[in-house]
């Protein structure tokens, strides 16, 4: 805290209303929003699998600024966009809808999936014929999904739906990260970015088991 203060920056401590403030984003010059799944640490940036996305979409940038100002000043925040996911306000509902929307495939990076409601949705999707691949850990063993451990340190939270949409953020499918902590993520529909995520997932999956 003292180091940024020494540069002339304004610093506000997070409130104690939530278990933690775990979101990672920044807005540059009020124009560009960076939503990150990693911390500003050497371990996360250089030694772990993590993702971030930048957008200049005005509505999304403005929503992020609104959230920042609310948290900075310890004021209530009311979600304004379905594709800007904020825990604990709207990420549970929006991620549930995102999972239910899968028709063919879900590719997931998640450190540890433990939320019962989300696992139930995944089970329902699997029964409907949706292919589910998880890179990370999954608490329930009776879910029809392929689960592989990432060959390294995993810090990513990514869900790719049918190769067309993707969620990227700081929240895992865990109760505390959906209901008890400040987390931020976005739904991505840009085809180029989604293709990059699918390609990276495929490369990582091949590293876990070359036969797949």
JOHUFEN-V372727 format. One record per backbone hydrogen bond with DSSP energy under -0.5 kcal/mol. NH is the residue of the N-H (numbers start at 1). CO is the residue of the C=O. Records with the same first field share a line. If there is no record, write none. Layout:
NH = CO / CO
This chain:
5 = 1
6 = 2
7 = 3 / 4
8 = 5
9 = 4
19 = 180
20 = 180
22 = 20 / 182
23 = 182
26 = 34
28 = 32
29 = 27
31 = 28
32 = 28
33 = 55
34 = 26
35 = 33 / 53
36 = 24 / 34
37 = 51
41 = 39
45 = 41
46 = 42
47 = 42 / 43
48 = 44
49 = 153
50 = 48
53 = 35
55 = 33
61 = 57
62 = 58
63 = 59
64 = 60
65 = 61
66 = 62
67 = 63
68 = 64
69 = 65
70 = 66
71 = 67
72 = 68
73 = 69
74 = 71
75 = 70
79 = 77
84 = 81
85 = 83 / 185
86 = 84
87 = 183
88 = 178
90 = 86
91 = 86
94 = 90
95 = 91
96 = 92
97 = 93
98 = 94
99 = 95
100 = 96
101 = 97
102 = 99
106 = 131
107 = 160
108 = 106 / 133
109 = 158
110 = 108 / 135
113 = 137
114 = 112 / 173
115 = 173
119 = 115
120 = 116
121 = 117
122 = 118
123 = 119
124 = 120
125 = 121
126 = 122
127 = 123
128 = 124
129 = 126
130 = 125
131 = 104
133 = 106
134 = 146
135 = 108
136 = 134 / 148
137 = 110
139 = 113
145 = 143
146 = 132
147 = 145
148 = 134
152 = 150
153 = 47
154 = 152
155 = 49
156 = 49
158 = 109
159 = 167
160 = 107
161 = 159 / 165
162 = 105 / 160
164 = 161
165 = 161
166 = 188
167 = 159
168 = 186
169 = 157
170 = 184
174 = 172
178 = 174 / 175
179 = 175
180 = 175 / 176
181 = 176
182 = 20
183 = 87 / 181
185 = 85
186 = 168
187 = 83
188 = 166 / 186
194 = 190
195 = 191
196 = 192
197 = 193
198 = 194
199 = 195
200 = 196
201 = 197
202 = 198
203 = 199
204 = 200
205 = 201
206 = 202
207 = 203
208 = 204
209 = 205
212 = 209
